[in-house]
Amino acid sequence: MIFVFAKNADDHLASLAKAIDKAVAENADKQLAAVINFPGEATDEYLEKIAEFAEKHGIENTALVVTGDADRFEISDDVDVTVMHYTRRKVTFNFSAKNEELNDDATAKVIDGLKTMLN
């Protein structure tokens, strides 16, 4: 499972979300799944923004959800995105970044981290 907390559904997140979505599709036989969680209240406006993000960027294999209980996961307030890979309730990879750090190298690290789960 790839578990992501993202503060914003915006273009900073797009490359990472697309790469995760592609990895899920390519590893369906291994039952890889992903969820991108956006903290806050699930207002109609917020849900519409997230749906627009998914459509704009072609996110089809990754669940995009709004969660009001992100605090229980102890996500740092100092970062915009936190990614955890976990298997059998054990975290095997952890990555966090600010929006300006979400680049090709960051995406590559997250996707490369899947090796710990998929092998």
Secondary structure as the mmCIF struct_conf table of DSSP 4:
data_model
#
loop_
_struct_conf.conf_type_id
_struct_conf.id
_struct_conf.beg_label_comp_id
_struct_conf.beg_label_asym_id
_struct_conf.beg_label_seq_id
_struct_conf.end_label_comp_id
_struct_conf.end_label_asym_id
_struct_conf.end_label_seq_id
STRN STRN1 ILE A 2 ALA A 6
BEND BEND1 LYS A 7 LYS A 7
BEND BEND2 ASP A 10 ASP A 10
HELX_RH_AL_P HELX_RH_AL_P1 ASP A 11 GLU A 26
TURN_TY1_P TURN_TY1_P1 ASN A 27 ASN A 27
HELX_RH_3T_P HELX_RH_3T_P1 ALA A 28 LYS A 30
TURN_TY1_P TURN_TY1_P2 GLN A 31 GLN A 31
STRN STRN2 ALA A 34 PRO A 39
BEND BEND3 GLY A 40 GLY A 40
HELX_RH_AL_P HELX_RH_AL_P2 ASP A 44 HIS A 57
TURN_TY1_P TURN_TY1_P3 GLY A 58 GLY A 58
BEND BEND4 ASN A 61 THR A 62
STRN STRN3 ALA A 63 THR A 67
BEND BEND5 GLY A 68 GLY A 68
HELX_RH_3T_P HELX_RH_3T_P2 ALA A 70 PHE A 73
TURN_TY1_P TURN_TY1_P4 GLU A 74 GLU A 74
TURN_TY1_P TURN_TY1_P5 ASP A 77 ASP A 78
BEND BEND6 ASP A 80 ASP A 80
STRN STRN4 VAL A 81 THR A 87
TURN_TY1_P TURN_TY1_P6 ARG A 88 ARG A 89
STRN STRN5 LYS A 90 ALA A 97
HELX_RH_3T_P HELX_RH_3T_P3 ASN A 99 GLU A 101
BEND BEND7 ASN A 103 ASN A 103
HELX_RH_AL_P HELX_RH_AL_P3 ASP A 104 ASP A 112
TURN_TY1_P TURN_TY1_P7 GLY A 113 LEU A 114
HELX_RH_AL_P HELX_RH_AL_P4 LYS A 115 LEU A 118
#
